Amino acid sequence: MKCPLCGMEFDEPDRSKCSGCGKFSSCNMQRCPNCGYEIAPETKLEKIIRGIFK
């Protein structure tokens, strides 16, 4: 996965620092270990399209 904010590439997102927003207990957001930017998980459709154009 590549962070859209800082450009760092990482394999496993950092889920340990999530303090929660108060609305959801588990939102599946992924956090960049370098800058802390929260990224929405990739959907199945995005994975298929990325695989076609790769």
C-alpha positions as CSV (number, residue, x, y, z in Angstrom):
1,M,0.0,0.0,0.0
2,K,1.2,3.5,-0.8
3,C,0.2,6.5,1.3
4,P,-1.4,9.2,-0.9
5,L,-0.1,12.0,1.5
6,C,3.6,11.2,2.1
7,G,4.2,8.6,-0.6
8,M,5.6,6.0,1.8
9,E,5.0,2.4,0.7
10,F,4.2,-0.1,3.5
11,D,2.7,-3.6,3.8
12,E,0.8,-3.7,7.1
13,P,-1.1,-0.6,8.2
14,D,-0.7,0.7,11.7
15,R,-4.0,0.0,13.6
16,S,-2.6,0.4,17.1
17,K,-2.8,4.2,17.2
18,C,-6.4,4.6,16.4
19,S,-8.2,6.5,19.2
20,G,-11.6,6.2,17.5
21,C,-13.8,9.1,16.4
22,G,-16.6,8.3,18.7
23,K,-19.0,7.2,15.9
24,F,-17.7,3.7,15.1
25,S,-15.8,1.2,17.2
26,S,-14.2,-0.4,14.1
27,C,-14.2,1.6,10.9
28,N,-11.4,-0.4,9.0
29,M,-9.5,2.8,8.2
30,Q,-5.8,2.2,7.7
31,R,-3.2,4.5,9.1
32,C,0.2,5.3,7.5
33,P,3.0,4.4,10.0
34,N,5.0,7.4,8.7
35,C,2.7,10.4,8.8
36,G,-0.5,9.0,10.5
37,Y,-2.8,9.8,7.5
38,E,-5.9,7.6,7.6
39,I,-6.7,5.8,4.3
40,A,-10.0,4.1,3.4
41,P,-9.5,0.4,2.6
42,E,-9.4,-0.5,-1.1
43,T,-12.7,-2.0,-2.4
44,K,-13.0,-5.2,-4.5
45,L,-13.8,-3.1,-7.5
46,E,-10.7,-1.0,-7.1
47,K,-8.6,-4.1,-6.8
48,I,-10.0,-5.6,-10.0
49,I,-9.5,-2.3,-11.9
50,R,-6.0,-1.9,-10.6
51,G,-5.2,-5.5,-11.6
52,I,-6.5,-4.9,-15.2
53,F,-4.4,-1.8,-15.7
54,K,-1.3,-2.9,-13.9
